[in-house]
Structure formats: C-alpha cells, structure tokens
Amino acid sequence: MAAATDTASAQGWRRPLLAWLLVQVQRAEAAGDADTAAALRRRVGIVEQGATRVK
C-alpha cells in the first residue's frame, strides 16, 4: 500500500493517490490510530487543494 501511494505521488497521479490515501485513512481509523488518520487526512487535503489550483 505504501509503495502504491509513493508511486502515485511520484508520478503526479492525483486520483490514484487520493484513493490510496483514503484506504490508509480507513485502515488507520479501524486500527484506532487517530494520529495517523489525522495526518493522512491532512495529506488528502493538500492533494485536493492542488487539484483545484490546476483546473
């Protein structure tokens, strides 16, 4: 999962990156890891902001 996220990020693939980040958020929440889930949500927000600036 980390490799897929890193690859999508390095290639600039926003949709796959968002999909993998959201999967990681769900897994962190399911594991009860609120800090990791919050960090991942911040990263999702950054990616989404970048997408709105490009349009």
PyRosetta script that sets phi, psi and omega in degrees:
from pyrosetta import init, pose_from_sequence

init()
pose = pose_from_sequence("MAAATDTASAQGWRRPLLAWLLVQVQRAEAAGDADTAAALRRRVGIVEQGATRVK")
pose.set_psi(1, -42.8)
pose.set_omega(1, 179.3)
pose.set_phi(2, -64.2)
pose.set_psi(2, -39.5)
pose.set_omega(2, 179.7)
pose.set_phi(3, -64.4)
pose.set_psi(3, -40.7)
pose.set_omega(3, 178.9)
pose.set_phi(4, -64.4)
pose.set_psi(4, -41.9)
pose.set_omega(4, 179.2)
pose.set_phi(5, -64.5)
pose.set_psi(5, -45.9)
pose.set_omega(5, -179.9)
pose.set_phi(6, -63.3)
pose.set_psi(6, -41.2)
pose.set_omega(6, 179.6)
pose.set_phi(7, -64.4)
pose.set_psi(7, -46.7)
pose.set_omega(7, 179.4)
pose.set_phi(8, -61.1)
pose.set_psi(8, -40.2)
pose.set_omega(8, 178.9)
pose.set_phi(9, -64.9)
pose.set_psi(9, -47.3)
pose.set_omega(9, -178.3)
pose.set_phi(10, -63.5)
pose.set_psi(10, -33.3)
pose.set_omega(10, -178.7)
pose.set_phi(11, -85.6)
pose.set_psi(11, -10.0)
pose.set_omega(11, -178.9)
pose.set_phi(12, 78.4)
pose.set_psi(12, 23.2)
pose.set_omega(12, -179.4)
pose.set_phi(13, -87.0)
pose.set_psi(13, 96.9)
pose.set_omega(13, -173.6)
pose.set_phi(14, -67.2)
pose.set_psi(14, -48.1)
pose.set_omega(14, -176.7)
pose.set_phi(15, -62.6)
pose.set_psi(15, -49.9)
pose.set_omega(15, 177.2)
pose.set_phi(16, -62.4)
pose.set_psi(16, -36.7)
pose.set_omega(16, 178.7)
pose.set_phi(17, -62.1)
pose.set_psi(17, -46.9)
pose.set_omega(17, 178.5)
pose.set_phi(18, -61.2)
pose.set_psi(18, -41.3)
pose.set_omega(18, 179.8)
pose.set_phi(19, -60.8)
pose.set_psi(19, -47.2)
pose.set_omega(19, -179.9)
pose.set_phi(20, -67.7)
pose.set_psi(20, -37.4)
pose.set_omega(20, 177.8)
pose.set_phi(21, -64.8)
pose.set_psi(21, -40.5)
pose.set_omega(21, 179.7)
pose.set_phi(22, -67.3)
pose.set_psi(22, -34.5)
pose.set_omega(22, 174.2)
pose.set_phi(23, -63.3)
pose.set_psi(23, -42.0)
pose.set_omega(23, 179.2)
pose.set_phi(24, -65.9)
pose.set_psi(24, -36.7)
pose.set_omega(24, 176.3)
pose.set_phi(25, -60.7)
pose.set_psi(25, -47.8)
pose.set_omega(25, -179.6)
pose.set_phi(26, -60.0)
pose.set_psi(26, -42.8)
pose.set_omega(26, -179.7)
pose.set_phi(27, -66.7)
pose.set_psi(27, -40.5)
pose.set_omega(27, 178.7)
pose.set_phi(28, -64.3)
pose.set_psi(28, -42.3)
pose.set_omega(28, 178.5)
pose.set_phi(29, -64.3)
pose.set_psi(29, -41.8)
pose.set_omega(29, 179.7)
pose.set_phi(30, -63.7)
pose.set_psi(30, -31.7)
pose.set_omega(30, 179.1)
pose.set_phi(31, -83.9)
pose.set_psi(31, -5.2)
pose.set_omega(31, -179.2)
pose.set_phi(32, 78.8)
pose.set_psi(32, 19.8)
pose.set_omega(32, -178.5)
pose.set_phi(33, -96.3)
pose.set_psi(33, 82.4)
pose.set_omega(33, -175.9)
pose.set_phi(34, -65.0)
pose.set_psi(34, -36.0)
pose.set_omega(34, -178.9)
pose.set_phi(35, -64.9)
pose.set_psi(35, -45.4)
pose.set_omega(35, 179.1)
pose.set_phi(36, -65.9)
pose.set_psi(36, -42.3)
pose.set_omega(36, 178.8)
pose.set_phi(37, -60.1)
pose.set_psi(37, -42.2)
pose.set_omega(37, 179.5)
pose.set_phi(38, -64.7)
pose.set_psi(38, -41.9)
pose.set_omega(38, 178.9)
pose.set_phi(39, -63.3)
pose.set_psi(39, -41.1)
pose.set_omega(39, 179.0)
pose.set_phi(40, -66.8)
pose.set_psi(40, -38.4)
pose.set_omega(40, 177.2)
pose.set_phi(41, -63.0)
pose.set_psi(41, -37.5)
pose.set_omega(41, 176.5)
pose.set_phi(42, -62.9)
pose.set_psi(42, -41.2)
pose.set_omega(42, 179.2)
pose.set_phi(43, -64.8)
pose.set_psi(43, -40.2)
pose.set_omega(43, 176.0)
pose.set_phi(44, -58.9)
pose.set_psi(44, -44.1)
pose.set_omega(44, 179.0)
pose.set_phi(45, -60.4)
pose.set_psi(45, -40.6)
pose.set_omega(45, 178.7)
pose.set_phi(46, -63.9)
pose.set_psi(46, -45.0)
pose.set_omega(46, 179.7)
pose.set_phi(47, -63.6)
pose.set_psi(47, -42.3)
pose.set_omega(47, 179.8)
pose.set_phi(48, -65.5)
pose.set_psi(48, -38.4)
pose.set_omega(48, 177.5)
pose.set_phi(49, -63.9)
pose.set_psi(49, -40.4)
pose.set_omega(49, 178.1)
pose.set_phi(50, -62.8)
pose.set_psi(50, -35.7)
pose.set_omega(50, 179.3)
pose.set_phi(51, -67.6)
pose.set_psi(51, -35.4)
pose.set_omega(51, -179.3)
pose.set_phi(52, -74.9)
pose.set_psi(52, -27.2)
pose.set_omega(52, 179.1)
pose.set_phi(53, -75.2)
pose.set_psi(53, -29.0)
pose.set_omega(53, -176.9)
pose.set_phi(54, -73.9)
pose.set_psi(54, -33.8)
pose.set_omega(54, -175.6)
pose.set_phi(55, -61.1)
pose.dump_pdb("model.pdb")
